[in-house]
C-alpha cells in the first residue's frame, strides 16, 4: 500500500491507537497522525510512534481543514513514493478494513475521488447527523449538478493528481471538506463511492460547532442570500427616490424609475458578489456581461412565469414569492458555475 493514511486528532483516544495497530497489521506503512491540540509530549504519542506512525503537531485547535492540509503536505514532502492520500477520523468511526477498501479502490481508479459512503439507514448515527446528511447531499446536488450520496464522509481517497487542488482549497474547519468536494465537482473529477460501515456506538465526541461550523459550510449561499435581500431593498428605495425626483408629468416616470433603480442596484450587487461572495478576481468585463445577461433573463423569467401562473386561485404575491425563490436558486447556481466560475 503506497497511500498515506492521514488521521486528524483533536483529543487523545484509545480507539485511534487500536485503529493504527490494525492498519499496520494490514500493511499500511504510511500513517500520519495530525495532532491538533493535544500535548505533544504525552506518552500517548510515544505509543503511536511505536506502531510506526508519523506525528505532525499543530498549534492548539487549528481546525480539521488545517489539519488535513498539514497532513497532506507532510505526506507529500516527507514520505517516499506516495501515490495518493486517505483521510480518516480518529474517533473510531472508521474501521481499518474500510480504509483498506478505499486504498484498493484508489489503486484501481487513480483519477477519481474515492468516497466512503455510509449507510445511514442501518447506522446508529444520531438524528442530527442523519438529517444533516440528507440536507447536505441535496444542497450539493443543487449547486453543482453532481450527485453525491455522502458529502459529509470523512473517509476519502485523494489521488496524487488532486494534491494541489486539496492544498489550495480554502477553509480551516469542517467547511474545508465541502469546499474541496465542490471544487472537484466543478472540475468534473469523477466520484467513486465505496460502501462502508460507520460506527457510532462509542459515543464519540466531536469538535463540530453546530452554529459556527454550519455557517462556515454554507456561508457562500447565506451571504449570497443576504446580498440579494439587501440589493432588493436598495432597488425599492432607489425606485422611490427616482420616482419622486422625476417629473410626475413625464409619461414614462415609473418605467424609467424602475430601470434606473434596477441598473444601480444590479451594478452594486455585481460588485458585492464578485468581491465578497465568490471572491473571483477574473476578467471583470467578461463577468459583468455574463452577470447582466443572467440578470435580464431572471427578470424576464420571473415576469413570464408569474403571468402564466396568475390563474391559480392564490394571491399573486405568494405566487411571485415562490417563483422568485426557485429562480434565486437558479441565479445562485448559474453565478457560481458560469458568471464567477473559477479558472482552472
C-alpha positions as a Markdown table, in Angstrom:
| # | Residue | x | y | z |
|---|---|---|---|---|
| 1 | Unk | 0.0 | 0.0 | 0.0 |
| 2 | Unk | 1.6 | 3.2 | -1.2 |
| 3 | Unk | -1.1 | 5.6 | 0.1 |
| 4 | Unk | -0.6 | 7.8 | 3.1 |
| 5 | Unk | -3.4 | 7.4 | 5.7 |
| 6 | Unk | -4.0 | 10.8 | 7.3 |
| 7 | Unk | -5.8 | 10.8 | 10.7 |
| 8 | Unk | -6.7 | 14.1 | 12.3 |
| 9 | Unk | -6.7 | 14.1 | 16.1 |
| 10 | Unk | -8.0 | 16.8 | 18.5 |
| 11 | Unk | -8.1 | 14.7 | 21.7 |
| 12 | Unk | -6.4 | 11.5 | 23.0 |
| 13 | Unk | -8.5 | 8.5 | 22.1 |
| 14 | Unk | -7.6 | 4.8 | 22.7 |
| 15 | Unk | -9.6 | 3.9 | 19.6 |
| 16 | Unk | -7.1 | 5.7 | 17.4 |
| 17 | Unk | -4.3 | 3.6 | 18.7 |
| 18 | Unk | -6.3 | 0.4 | 18.1 |
| 19 | Unk | -7.1 | 1.7 | 14.6 |
| 20 | Unk | -3.4 | 2.4 | 13.8 |
| 21 | Unk | -2.4 | -1.1 | 15.1 |
| 22 | Unk | -4.9 | -2.8 | 12.9 |
| 23 | Unk | -3.8 | -0.7 | 9.9 |
| 24 | Unk | -0.2 | -1.6 | 10.5 |
| 25 | Unk | -1.1 | -5.3 | 10.6 |
| 26 | Unk | -3.0 | -4.9 | 7.3 |
| 27 | Unk | 0.1 | -3.5 | 5.6 |
| 28 | Unk | -0.5 | 0.3 | 5.9 |
| 29 | Unk | 3.1 | 1.6 | 6.4 |
| 30 | Unk | 2.5 | 5.3 | 6.0 |
| 31 | Unk | 0.2 | 6.5 | 8.8 |
| 32 | Unk | 0.3 | 10.3 | 9.5 |
| 33 | Unk | -1.3 | 11.5 | 12.8 |
| 34 | Unk | -2.0 | 15.2 | 12.8 |
| 35 | Unk | -2.1 | 16.4 | 16.4 |
| 36 | Unk | -4.4 | 19.4 | 16.7 |
| 37 | Unk | -4.4 | 20.5 | 20.3 |
| 38 | Unk | -3.1 | 17.6 | 22.4 |
| 39 | Unk | 0.1 | 17.7 | 24.5 |
| 40 | Unk | 2.8 | 16.6 | 22.0 |
| 41 | Unk | 4.9 | 15.3 | 24.9 |
| 42 | Unk | 2.2 | 12.9 | 26.1 |
| 43 | Unk | 3.0 | 9.2 | 26.4 |
| 44 | Unk | 0.1 | 8.7 | 24.1 |
| 45 | Unk | 2.1 | 9.8 | 21.1 |
| 46 | Unk | 5.1 | 7.7 | 22.0 |
| 47 | Unk | 2.7 | 4.7 | 21.8 |
| 48 | Unk | 1.6 | 5.8 | 18.3 |
| 49 | Unk | 5.2 | 6.2 | 17.3 |
| 50 | Unk | 6.0 | 2.7 | 18.4 |
| 51 | Unk | 3.4 | 1.5 | 16.0 |
| 52 | Unk | 5.2 | 3.3 | 13.2 |
| 53 | Unk | 3.0 | 6.4 | 12.9 |
| 54 | Unk | 4.4 | 9.8 | 11.9 |
| 55 | Unk | 3.3 | 12.7 | 14.1 |
| 56 | Unk | 2.6 | 16.2 | 12.9 |
| 57 | Unk | 2.0 | 18.8 | 15.6 |
| 58 | Unk | -0.1 | 21.9 | 15.0 |
| 59 | Unk | -0.9 | 24.9 | 17.1 |
| 60 | Unk | -3.8 | 24.5 | 19.5 |
| 61 | Unk | -7.2 | 24.0 | 17.7 |
| 62 | Unk | -6.2 | 24.9 | 14.1 |
| 63 | Unk | -9.3 | 23.0 | 12.8 |
| 64 | Unk | -10.0 | 19.9 | 10.7 |
| 65 | Unk | -9.3 | 21.6 | 7.4 |
| 66 | Unk | -6.0 | 23.0 | 8.5 |
| 67 | Unk | -5.1 | 19.5 | 9.9 |
| 68 | Unk | -5.9 | 17.7 | 6.6 |
| 69 | Unk | -3.8 | 20.2 | 4.7 |
| 70 | Unk | -0.9 | 19.8 | 7.1 |
| 71 | Unk | -1.1 | 16.0 | 6.8 |
| 72 | Unk | -1.2 | 16.2 | 3.0 |
| 73 | Unk | 1.9 | 18.4 | 2.9 |
| 74 | Unk | 3.8 | 16.2 | 5.3 |
| 75 | Unk | 3.0 | 13.0 | 3.4 |
| 76 | Unk | 3.7 | 14.7 | 0.0 |
| 77 | Unk | 7.1 | 16.2 | 1.1 |
| 78 | Unk | 8.4 | 13.7 | 3.6 |
| 79 | Unk | 7.2 | 10.2 | 2.6 |
| 80 | Unk | 8.7 | 8.2 | -0.2 |
| 81 | Unk | 6.8 | 7.1 | -3.3 |
| 82 | Unk | 3.3 | 8.2 | -2.2 |
| 83 | Unk | 0.6 | 7.8 | -4.9 |
| 84 | Unk | -2.4 | 9.1 | -3.0 |
| 85 | Unk | -3.8 | 10.0 | 0.4 |
| 86 | Unk | -6.6 | 8.6 | 2.5 |
| 87 | Unk | -8.2 | 10.9 | 5.2 |
| 88 | Unk | -9.9 | 9.2 | 8.2 |
| 89 | Unk | -11.3 | 10.3 | 11.5 |
| 90 | Unk | -9.7 | 9.5 | 14.8 |
| 91 | Unk | -12.8 | 8.7 | 16.8 |
| 92 | Unk | -13.1 | 5.1 | 15.8 |
| 93 | Unk | -15.9 | 5.7 | 13.4 |
| 94 | Unk | -13.9 | 4.4 | 10.5 |
| 95 | Unk | -12.7 | 0.8 | 10.5 |
| 96 | Unk | -9.3 | -0.4 | 9.3 |
| 97 | Unk | -10.9 | -2.8 | 6.8 |
| 98 | Unk | -12.9 | 0.1 | 5.3 |
| 99 | Unk | -9.7 | 2.2 | 5.0 |
| 100 | Unk | -8.0 | -0.6 | 3.1 |
| 101 | Unk | -11.1 | -0.9 | 0.8 |
| 102 | Unk | -10.7 | 2.8 | 0.0 |
| 103 | Unk | -7.0 | 2.2 | -0.7 |
| 104 | Unk | -7.7 | -0.7 | -3.1 |
| 105 | Unk | -10.4 | 1.4 | -4.9 |
| 106 | Unk | -8.0 | 4.3 | -5.3 |
| 107 | Unk | -5.4 | 2.0 | -6.8 |
| 108 | Unk | -7.9 | 0.9 | -9.4 |
| 109 | Unk | -9.2 | 4.5 | -10.1 |
| 110 | Unk | -6.2 | 6.8 | -9.7 |
| 111 | Unk | -8.0 | 9.7 | -11.4 |
| 112 | Unk | -11.1 | 9.5 | -9.2 |
| 113 | Unk | -12.0 | 10.9 | -5.8 |
| 114 | Unk | -13.0 | 7.9 | -3.7 |
| 115 | Unk | -15.6 | 8.4 | -1.1 |
| 116 | Unk | -16.6 | 6.1 | 1.8 |
| 117 | Unk | -20.3 | 6.1 | 1.6 |
| 118 | Unk | -22.1 | 5.4 | 5.0 |
| 119 | Unk | -25.4 | 3.5 | 5.2 |
| 120 | Unk | -27.3 | 6.0 | 7.3 |
| 121 | Unk | -30.4 | 3.7 | 7.5 |
| 122 | Unk | -28.5 | 0.9 | 9.1 |
| 123 | Unk | -26.1 | 3.0 | 11.2 |
| 124 | Unk | -26.8 | 4.2 | 14.8 |
| 125 | Unk | -26.0 | 7.7 | 13.9 |
| 126 | Unk | -27.8 | 10.5 | 15.9 |
| 127 | Unk | -30.8 | 12.1 | 14.2 |
| 128 | Unk | -28.9 | 15.3 | 13.7 |
| 129 | Unk | -26.2 | 13.5 | 11.7 |
| 130 | Unk | -28.8 | 11.8 | 9.5 |
| 131 | Unk | -30.8 | 15.0 | 8.9 |
| 132 | Unk | -27.6 | 17.0 | 8.1 |
| 133 | Unk | -26.5 | 14.2 | 5.8 |
| 134 | Unk | -29.7 | 14.5 | 3.7 |
| 135 | Unk | -29.7 | 18.3 | 3.6 |
| 136 | Unk | -26.0 | 18.4 | 2.7 |
| 137 | Unk | -26.5 | 16.0 | -0.2 |
| 138 | Unk | -29.5 | 17.9 | -1.5 |
| 139 | Unk | -27.6 | 21.2 | -1.3 |
| 140 | Unk | -24.6 | 19.8 | -3.1 |
| 141 | Unk | -26.8 | 18.4 | -5.9 |
| 142 | Unk | -28.5 | 21.8 | -6.4 |
| 143 | Unk | -25.3 | 24.0 | -6.5 |
| 144 | Unk | -23.1 | 21.6 | -8.5 |
| 145 | Unk | -25.5 | 19.5 | -10.5 |
| 146 | Unk | -23.4 | 16.5 | -9.3 |
| 147 | Unk | -24.9 | 13.7 | -7.2 |
| 148 | Unk | -23.0 | 12.8 | -4.1 |
| 149 | Unk | -24.8 | 10.5 | -1.6 |
| 150 | Unk | -22.5 | 11.3 | 1.3 |
| 151 | Unk | -21.0 | 14.7 | 1.2 |
| 152 | Unk | -20.0 | 14.7 | 4.9 |
| 153 | Unk | -18.0 | 11.5 | 4.9 |
| 154 | Unk | -14.5 | 11.9 | 6.5 |
| 155 | Unk | -13.2 | 8.8 | 4.8 |
| 156 | Unk | -11.9 | 9.8 | 1.4 |
| 157 | Unk | -9.3 | 8.6 | -1.1 |
| 158 | Unk | -7.5 | 11.5 | -2.7 |
| 159 | Unk | -5.3 | 10.7 | -5.8 |
| 160 | Unk | -1.9 | 12.4 | -6.1 |
| 161 | Unk | -3.2 | 14.3 | -9.1 |
| 162 | Unk | -5.6 | 16.3 | -6.8 |
| 163 | Unk | -2.8 | 17.2 | -4.3 |
| 164 | Unk | -2.6 | 20.9 | -5.5 |
| 165 | Unk | -6.4 | 21.2 | -5.5 |
| 166 | Unk | -6.6 | 19.9 | -2.0 |
| 167 | Unk | -3.8 | 22.2 | -0.7 |
| 168 | Unk | -5.3 | 25.3 | -2.4 |
| 169 | Unk | -8.9 | 24.6 | -1.1 |
| 170 | Unk | -9.9 | 27.2 | 1.5 |
| 171 | Unk | -11.4 | 26.5 | 4.9 |
| 172 | Unk | -9.7 | 25.6 | 8.2 |
| 173 | Unk | -12.5 | 23.8 | 9.9 |
| 174 | Unk | -15.3 | 21.5 | 8.7 |
| 175 | Unk | -16.1 | 23.8 | 5.8 |
| 176 | Unk | -12.9 | 22.5 | 4.1 |
| 177 | Unk | -14.3 | 19.1 | 3.2 |
| 178 | Unk | -17.4 | 20.6 | 1.5 |
| 179 | Unk | -15.2 | 23.2 | -0.3 |
| 180 | Unk | -12.9 | 20.5 | -1.6 |
| 181 | Unk | -15.8 | 18.3 | -2.8 |
| 182 | Unk | -17.3 | 21.3 | -4.6 |
| 183 | Unk | -14.1 | 22.2 | -6.4 |
| 184 | Unk | -13.7 | 18.6 | -7.5 |
| 185 | Unk | -17.3 | 18.6 | -8.8 |
| 186 | Unk | -16.7 | 21.9 | -10.7 |
| 187 | Unk | -13.6 | 20.4 | -12.3 |
| 188 | Unk | -15.6 | 17.3 | -13.4 |
| 189 | Unk | -13.5 | 15.0 | -11.2 |
| 190 | Unk | -15.3 | 11.6 | -11.2 |
| 191 | Unk | -16.5 | 10.4 | -7.8 |
| 192 | Unk | -16.4 | 6.7 | -6.9 |
| 193 | Unk | -18.4 | 5.5 | -3.8 |
| 194 | Unk | -17.3 | 2.6 | -1.6 |
| 195 | Unk | -19.8 | 1.3 | 0.9 |
| 196 | Unk | -18.5 | 1.5 | 4.5 |
| 197 | Unk | -19.8 | 0.9 | 8.0 |
| 198 | Unk | -19.8 | 3.9 | 10.3 |
| 199 | Unk | -19.5 | 3.1 | 14.0 |
| 200 | Unk | -21.3 | 5.5 | 16.3 |
| 201 | Unk | -21.5 | 3.1 | 19.2 |
| 202 | Unk | -18.7 | 4.6 | 21.2 |
| 203 | Unk | -20.4 | 7.9 | 22.0 |
| 204 | Unk | -17.7 | 9.8 | 20.2 |
| 205 | Unk | -17.2 | 13.4 | 20.9 |
| 206 | Unk | -17.0 | 15.9 | 18.1 |
| 207 | Unk | -15.3 | 19.3 | 17.8 |
| 208 | Unk | -18.1 | 20.3 | 15.4 |
| 209 | Unk | -19.7 | 23.6 | 16.5 |
| 210 | Unk | -23.3 | 23.4 | 15.4 |
| 211 | Unk | -23.9 | 27.1 | 14.6 |
| 212 | Unk | -20.4 | 28.3 | 13.7 |
| 213 | Unk | -19.4 | 25.4 | 11.6 |
| 214 | Unk | -22.8 | 25.1 | 9.8 |
| 215 | Unk | -22.4 | 28.7 | 8.9 |
| 216 | Unk | -18.9 | 28.1 | 7.6 |
| 217 | Unk | -20.1 | 25.2 | 5.4 |
| 218 | Unk | -23.0 | 27.2 | 3.9 |
| 219 | Unk | -21.6 | 30.7 | 4.2 |
| 220 | Unk | -21.5 | 31.3 | 0.4 |
| 221 | Unk | -25.2 | 30.8 | -0.3 |
| 222 | Unk | -26.1 | 32.5 | 3.0 |
| 223 | Unk | -24.0 | 35.6 | 2.1 |
| 224 | Unk | -25.5 | 35.4 | -1.4 |
| 225 | Unk | -29.0 | 35.5 | 0.1 |
| 226 | Unk | -28.1 | 38.4 | 2.3 |
| 227 | Unk | -26.7 | 40.3 | -0.7 |
| 228 | Unk | -29.8 | 39.6 | -2.7 |
| 229 | Unk | -32.1 | 40.8 | 0.0 |
| 230 | Unk | -30.0 | 43.9 | 0.6 |
| 231 | Unk | -30.0 | 44.8 | -3.1 |
| 232 | Unk | -33.7 | 44.2 | -3.4 |
| 233 | Unk | -34.3 | 46.7 | -0.5 |
| 234 | Unk | -31.9 | 49.1 | -2.2 |
| 235 | Unk | -33.9 | 48.6 | -5.5 |
| 236 | Unk | -37.1 | 49.6 | -3.8 |
| 237 | Unk | -35.5 | 52.6 | -2.1 |
| 238 | Unk | -33.9 | 53.8 | -5.3 |
| 239 | Unk | -37.2 | 53.3 | -7.2 |
| 240 | Unk | -39.0 | 55.5 | -4.6 |
| 241 | Unk | -36.3 | 58.2 | -4.8 |
| 242 | Unk | -36.2 | 58.3 | -8.7 |
| 243 | Unk | -40.0 | 58.3 | -9.0 |
| 244 | Unk | -40.1 | 61.3 | -6.6 |
| 245 | Unk | -37.3 | 63.2 | -8.4 |
| 246 | Unk | -38.6 | 62.6 | -11.9 |
| 247 | Unk | -41.3 | 65.0 | -13.1 |
| 248 | Unk | -44.8 | 63.4 | -12.4 |
| 249 | Unk | -46.0 | 64.7 | -15.8 |
| 250 | Unk | -43.4 | 62.5 | -17.6 |
| 251 | Unk | -45.2 | 59.6 | -19.3 |
| 252 | Unk | -42.5 | 57.1 | -18.6 |
| 253 | Unk | -41.9 | 58.2 | -15.0 |
| 254 | Unk | -42.5 | 54.7 | -13.4 |
| 255 | Unk | -40.8 | 52.8 | -16.1 |
| 256 | Unk | -37.7 | 55.0 | -16.1 |
| 257 | Unk | -37.5 | 55.0 | -12.3 |
| 258 | Unk | -37.7 | 51.1 | -12.3 |
| 259 | Unk | -35.0 | 50.9 | -15.0 |
| 260 | Unk | -32.6 | 53.3 | -13.2 |
| 261 | Unk | -33.1 | 51.6 | -9.8 |
| 262 | Unk | -32.5 | 48.1 | -11.4 |
| 263 | Unk | -29.3 | 49.3 | -13.1 |
| 264 | Unk | -27.8 | 50.8 | -10.0 |
| 265 | Unk | -28.8 | 48.0 | -7.6 |
| 266 | Unk | -27.7 | 45.4 | -10.1 |
| 267 | Unk | -24.3 | 47.1 | -10.5 |
| 268 | Unk | -23.8 | 47.2 | -6.7 |
| 269 | Unk | -25.0 | 43.5 | -6.5 |
| 270 | Unk | -22.4 | 42.6 | -9.1 |
| 271 | Unk | -19.6 | 44.2 | -7.2 |
| 272 | Unk | -20.6 | 42.6 | -3.9 |
| 273 | Unk | -20.9 | 39.2 | -5.4 |
| 274 | Unk | -17.6 | 39.4 | -7.3 |
| 275 | Unk | -15.6 | 40.9 | -4.4 |
| 276 | Unk | -17.2 | 39.4 | -1.3 |
| 277 | Unk | -19.4 | 36.4 | -2.1 |
| 278 | Unk | -17.4 | 34.5 | -4.8 |
| 279 | Unk | -14.1 | 36.4 | -4.3 |
| 280 | Unk | -13.2 | 36.0 | -8.0 |
| 281 | Unk | -10.8 | 38.5 | -9.5 |
| 282 | Unk | -11.1 | 37.2 | -13.1 |
| 283 | Unk | -11.8 | 39.4 | -16.1 |
| 284 | Unk | -14.3 | 42.0 | -14.8 |
| 285 | Unk | -15.7 | 42.9 | -18.2 |
| 286 | Unk | -16.5 | 39.3 | -19.1 |
| 287 | Unk | -18.1 | 38.7 | -15.7 |
| 288 | Unk | -20.2 | 41.9 | -15.9 |
| 289 | Unk | -21.5 | 40.9 | -19.4 |
| 290 | Unk | -22.5 | 37.5 | -18.1 |
| 291 | Unk | -24.0 | 38.9 | -14.9 |
| 292 | Unk | -26.3 | 41.3 | -16.7 |
| 293 | Unk | -27.3 | 38.7 | -19.2 |
| 294 | Unk | -28.3 | 36.5 | -16.3 |
| 295 | Unk | -29.9 | 39.4 | -14.5 |
| 296 | Unk | -32.1 | 40.2 | -17.5 |
| 297 | Unk | -33.0 | 36.6 | -18.1 |
| 298 | Unk | -34.0 | 36.1 | -14.5 |
| 299 | Unk | -36.1 | 39.2 | -14.5 |
| 300 | Unk | -37.9 | 38.2 | -17.7 |
| 301 | Unk | -38.4 | 34.6 | -16.5 |
| 302 | Unk | -40.0 | 35.9 | -13.3 |
| 303 | Unk | -42.4 | 38.2 | -15.2 |
| 304 | Unk | -43.4 | 35.5 | -17.7 |
| 305 | Unk | -43.8 | 32.6 | -15.2 |
| 306 | Unk | -45.8 | 34.7 | -12.7 |
| 307 | Unk | -48.1 | 35.9 | -15.5 |
| 308 | Unk | -48.6 | 32.3 | -16.7 |
| 309 | Unk | -49.5 | 31.2 | -13.2 |
| 310 | Unk | -51.8 | 34.0 | -12.4 |
| 311 | Unk | -54.8 | 31.8 | -13.0 |
| 312 | Unk | -54.0 | 29.8 | -9.8 |
| 313 | Unk | -56.5 | 30.8 | -7.1 |
| 314 | Unk | -53.9 | 32.1 | -4.6 |
| 315 | Unk | -52.6 | 35.6 | -4.1 |
| 316 | Unk | -50.3 | 36.7 | -6.9 |
| 317 | Unk | -47.8 | 37.9 | -4.3 |
| 318 | Unk | -47.5 | 34.4 | -2.9 |
| 319 | Unk | -47.0 | 33.0 | -6.5 |
| 320 | Unk | -44.3 | 35.5 | -7.2 |
| 321 | Unk | -42.6 | 34.8 | -3.9 |
| 322 | Unk | -42.4 | 31.0 | -4.7 |
| 323 | Unk | -41.3 | 31.6 | -8.3 |
| 324 | Unk | -38.6 | 34.1 | -7.2 |
| 325 | Unk | -37.3 | 31.7 | -4.5 |
| 326 | Unk | -36.9 | 29.0 | -7.2 |
| 327 | Unk | -35.3 | 31.4 | -9.5 |
| 328 | Unk | -33.0 | 32.6 | -6.7 |
| 329 | Unk | -31.6 | 29.0 | -6.6 |
| 330 | Unk | -31.1 | 29.1 | -10.3 |
| 331 | Unk | -29.5 | 32.5 | -10.1 |
| 332 | Unk | -27.0 | 31.4 | -7.4 |
| 333 | Unk | -26.1 | 28.2 | -9.2 |
| 334 | Unk | -25.5 | 29.9 | -12.6 |
| 335 | Unk | -23.5 | 32.7 | -11.0 |
| 336 | Unk | -21.3 | 30.2 | -9.2 |
| 337 | Unk | -20.8 | 27.9 | -12.2 |
| 338 | Unk | -20.8 | 30.4 | -15.1 |
| 339 | Unk | -20.6 | 34.1 | -14.2 |
| 340 | Unk | -17.9 | 33.8 | -11.5 |
| 341 | Unk | -16.6 | 30.4 | -12.5 |
| 342 | Unk | -13.2 | 29.6 | -11.1 |
| 343 | Unk | -10.5 | 29.4 | -13.7 |
| 344 | Unk | -8.8 | 26.0 | -13.9 |
